[in-house]
């Protein structure tokens, strides 16, 4: 066991992930050499994952406010007002590095962590979503990672008892060494029953709640703040181990406790466990915190102060208790079989003091631990612009029907049923739209409201043009919610990028954020919470810039919604929005022509809003019940998905003369939707669209058992479905 | 009809079944696992879905030995109605109220999907609202739903007509494809000898509203309510 007063060598500092100048900054701050425990504390507080030292400066530019935003970024999760005294509390967080090392537990504890962030604010979780990216299918590690991550997400969420209703899964070689596992949780609370982390009152008891502390996950947050190399396997002990049963008990006990009036402030113990939760609670409330680690419930013998402060054992919370309510509070926790221990108190010294076995092991200035964390304005270079690929510059290597069949059964576009059938998406009995559509819809309590939920981003667009890609990520989330009839209210962002120490990837980060901010502003879709995950690279090779957006929207009447499936024969199929045949960075160009190149489709945010508001109004007025937005694979893929979902074909006969057919069908022009509606209503809709300048044109009619593309290219819906549903189960069958 | 829904640490579908019972007109109370008695006048005891005790040891093993189960056993012995759904079915098997055991799904994975069931008999308190052989469209959500029993037990269950539901297709055909968890004889639910205890893996309580997928699950709860009204 290392002594608390061990000599702090440069090697020890380096092992703790601190740069020499960061260490010097710390020494200057406290005016002496730190103890080992203090070194551990600062290594956690000042790592990238906890301090956001490379990203803080740029995050400041994001729009975070709106009349319906109760709490923006800075708390455990974001809070929006959804009317009638109810609030929706949500956030997305990454667990990329742990999931690569230990996929089941990495993903499971990712889900556990984000659920806690939501219920620590008093919200019962009602839905879970995720965003996953894996390496190329042929990479030897991919099947194992897919299998483990999906099993872990399901294993935790299903047992805890929250429906996992939506997500995104994709594959690309740039994630070969760094997969992405982002978990999103959504909960409901009454607006006057929301709990925050800010400690108040001097001399108030600080209480430890939940599972015992062990040696798992020590330095987990520090591991997440660094790149991988060949020795990554050795990092296994840094992965936390989750127990969803304990978390379910913790949820029920916390909600009961909150109802009792005993909670002044509460924070979950996530990254850097006891350290970050205690420091944040005190600092937010301008109070000092004194902890006596002798009182911390441990499940290992002989744990040192250092280990206890850095342990990332799961399913634990820290709270400031209303004095006098100790017995009542303890009884609740004992009923649920969980540990309850008074481990410290708030003070007026603004010091963070850790005592153990009769000694002071750490004594640090509490506000400065956060406020004086390094703040970097890292050098960055703007990504080079890519050339616009003209539609005429792309030769079609096969017929459109052949191309569509190929894409429908490709790794990125195929049905992800193999994934979401491992998630309980029906528990709680409120899932109005299940996985597979544009957005999930969950009813709010007994209704009449509903929430529309989605996660999305197009990483190849972000790589080609971070600004446009950032805009597009938000626009697509907005469109997904609109397409089911929801009014988009706010987003949570999970920004996954490579090393900020390389100007190229820092430039991607800066560019994407600018795009995200622009889109949030124009679309009235503020950021209320989020997470930054940097250093997603291995041996210098970084991931595609991947700012995942988690969107939440509101349906005033959840029974009035739209879904992608064609529902009737003889419906007019109408394309809303303008098509130029944009093939640059399209799936068609990549997977059919073998070219990953070009500038991505530009996003005209004004047109997005105009077109989307029009579509939403059509849904809400009851005129339209069948809508799909156009994204990967363009119009053709949207049509195929509508046909497969409804088991009804369509005949597409109208197409522009001035565009190559493959550009019309597979171009990924933004701001577009496909709707299907009876002929009479179609005429009205075309008229209404014309009146406000929304491009709208009838391109065909539903019916039959085949999707017939122009040129009489017929593919049976049966054949489409077979290709669509078989790729992923076949891929996993040999290797799961 | 008065229903008591038992809540164990880790139960998570009690809200769903409370809703289904109330929709059918039952008066429902939740009962904590540490209670020694059921509420007075309880007609139906429900063991809901979930992961009681985290599925530690074996699914339902610990809950099957919980304090409240003595009262449940007495209630069943007296002819009282007991419904165990999913984890509830596992608990009934562990507590000795039903034979056999639920093993890990054949594909070793948790599965959640819509599932047709064939109603094997419609003359019990649970199924009077259905037709004999009717295919009902409900759902499953489980990792350990693979019903397994020794030969003698299976023979007895089949011989005495104690199989309540089987996994089927939409036409009521009991095909191998329709049996995704590998249960012996495609058994999705069984009765006790006196037909007053039913254990089933699927979730009828999640299919009681069109808004969230359909109403084929209602029949079970409506049967129970009218059985007690009679």
Interface residues (C-beta under 8 A of the other chain):
Chain A: X151 X154 X155 X158 X159 X160 X161 X243 X244 X245 X246 X248 X249 X336 X337 X420 X421 X422 X423 X424 X425 X426 X427 X428 X429 X430 X431 X432 X434 X443 X447 X558 X559
Chain B: X9 X10 X12 X13 X15 X16 X19 X49 X50 X51 X53 X54 X55 X56 X109 X110 X111 X112 X113 X139 X141 X143 X203 X205 X206 X208 X209 X211 X212 X213
